[in-house]
Amino acid sequence: MEPPVAENIHVQAVSRKSPPGRRYWPTVREAFVASLPVLMGYLTMGIAFGVLVVTQVPGFHAGWTFLMSLFTVSGSMQFASVEMLRNAPQYSLIGTAILAVLINIRYTVYGLPFLRVWRNYPWWLRWGLILGLTDETYAIICASPRHGKLQRCFVSCVVFFDIAYWCIGTVTGALLGNHLPFSTEGIEFAMLALFVVILVDLCRKRENWRGAVVGGSVTTVVIALAMVFFPGTANKTLLIAMAIIIGLLLRNAPAAKRHKICNIYLHIKYL
């Protein structure tokens, strides 16, 4: 019996390989399973936002809700924007932009660990991942042990699934908002309750107490002063409070960390 020719062995080995797309299916399934906890949270919070925005903002419908959720992908900013949309003439474009930056400034820090990896991705994928990077997505991606193309597939799928969950939740809430047989007053408390739960969990570690105390104290003082001296602007003091909080935290931070935070914009060019 003649020994197999090397060329035949190579052909047989190639024929046993799975199609290019099929080898990524296990990664897609793993990304979906990893994103299931996000599905539970985004659906409930998304429905709450959809109901809130269509009942509080005149003329707002499911179409606008979908576009807002797709291009904003920030639950905290979208909940805050309900007040701005309802009283749009009272908010300037510059003030709104600054408020959006302060609310979402944590996403800047989230992107730093991925600078070296994501800059090798195609530009359209890189910008899509930047847009879809949220708190929950960041946590899932950081826990992934994959590398190379499998990691790129996993990250892309997680971002896609999470954005889809949020959009489905908000649009569902918008469609149901005007047809609910009961009052939706107080539903905006859902986002506050979520952040209270996160704060309580963070405060279990002693090193996080300082930030919680500074944030709570500054916000309370600013609102109290506004209610005394400027009663009509008490609900618009978030921008001032957040600026003071960030300034105090940066002042008390070690010099190395302060230097790193102040030079974040230098790293953004690598994206």
Secondary structure, DSSP 8 states (H G I E B T S, - for coil): -----HHHHHHHHHHHS--TTGGGHHHHHHHHHHTHHHHHHHHHHHHHHHHHHHHHSTT--HHHHHHHHHHH--HHHHHHHHHHHHTGGGS-HHHHHHHHHHHTTHHHHHHGGGHHHHTTS-HHHHHHHHHT--HHHHHHHHT----HHHHHHHHHHHHHHHHHHHHHHHHHHHHHHTT-SS--TTTTHHHHHHHHHHHHHHTTSGGGHHHHHHHHHHHHHHHHHHHHH-GGGGGG-HHHHHHHHHHHHHHHS-HHHHHHHHTHHHHHTT-
